[in-house]
Amino acid sequence: MGHMLDTVERQFSLLVQRPVCPQLSRFVVDALLPLFSEADILRYEETLSLFVSMHRDKLDEIFSDYELDDRNPFLSEPVCLLIFERLETDRFMLADLWSRHLSSQFLISLSEIWGVPVSA
């Protein structure tokens, strides 16, 4: 988990300069860890780096548009990058696992912002 958390925090800091809540990201990474194989975890730095570079303009626009919006606490946390990446990669498994640990309203909100809607 530590490797993935470091990876999302590092990538997020390249995009956004704001205070974060490390405990929230740690909790979400831990909850979503079953979405990843051991091999996925080992290469996640490369995976997320590629994802961020491919979607840099979209991410910049989202973070700019929602900078002062506090309705979804995950949007201002590094873990939102992992969530956006999983929405692109495996949104149905993400939604299933998310509903076991967290309120669906936040994932639905993030999925709508990302443009890949999931249902509750």
N, C-alpha and C positions, 0 to 999 in steps of 0.2 A: 504494500500500500504506500509506503514512504516514497518509493520511486515515482509512482504515478502522481502523488500529491506534489512532489517537487516539480515534476514536469508541468502540471497544469498551472502551478503558481508562477513558474518561470515564464511560460508562454503568456499568461495573463498580464504579467508585469511589463511585457513588451508592448501591450496594447492599451493598458489602462493604468493610470497612476492615481490610485485612491486607496484608502484604508480597507482592509478586508478582515473577515472573521475566520481565522484558520480552523477553528473548531467545526464550523459549519461545513467547510470543504472536506475536512477529515471525515466527518460523519457520512457525507454523501459518497465520497470515494469508497469508504468501507462498505456502505450499503450496496453500491453498484459493482463491487469487485467481482461477484459471480458472473457478470456479463463478459468477463475476459478470461481467456485461457492463459496459462503460464507463459506461453510464447507471445501472446498479445501484450502482456504486462512487460516483458523484457524489451519489446520493441516499441513501447508506447511513446517514448520520446520522439522517435522518428515519425510515428503515425500522427501524433498531434501536431508536430512541427509542419508536416506536409499539409494537414488539414487547415491549419492557421494560414499558411502561405497561400493555399488555394482559395480561401474565403476571406482574405484580409480586408478587402473593400467592404464586404457585407458586415463583417465583425466591427470594423471602424464605424460604419453607419449605425449599427445597432447601439453600440456603446455611446455614441454621440447623441442619438435620438432619445435614449433612455437614461441618460446621465443623472437626471434629477428625479427619476421615477422610482419610488420606493415600494411599489405594490408587489414586486416579486424580489425577495431578498437574494435569490440565487443569481439574478442577473448581475449583481455587483460583486460576485464572488468568483474566484478562479475556476471553481468546479463547473461553471456554466459552459466553459469550453469543452469539457468532457461530455456534458449533456448534449450540446449542439453536435459534437462529433458522433455520439451514439444515435442521435436522431437521424443523422445521415446514414449511419452504418446498420443499425438494428433497432429501429424505433419500437417495434412491437415487443421485443424482449425487454427493452428499456421501460416501456409503459407497464408491463406486467410486474417487473421487479420493483419499480418505483412505487406502485400502489401498495406494496407490502410494507413499505417503510415510511412513506411521506405522503403528504396531501396531494392528490391528483391535480388540484387546481393550479399548483405551481408548474408542474410539467406541462399541462395544457397551455398555460400562458407562455411558457418558453417555446413550446412547439409552434404556437401561432406566430410568435415573434420571429422565429427561425424560418417559418413558411413551410413546415412539414407537420401539419396537425396530427395529433393523436387524440383519441377519445378516452374518457374516464373508464 
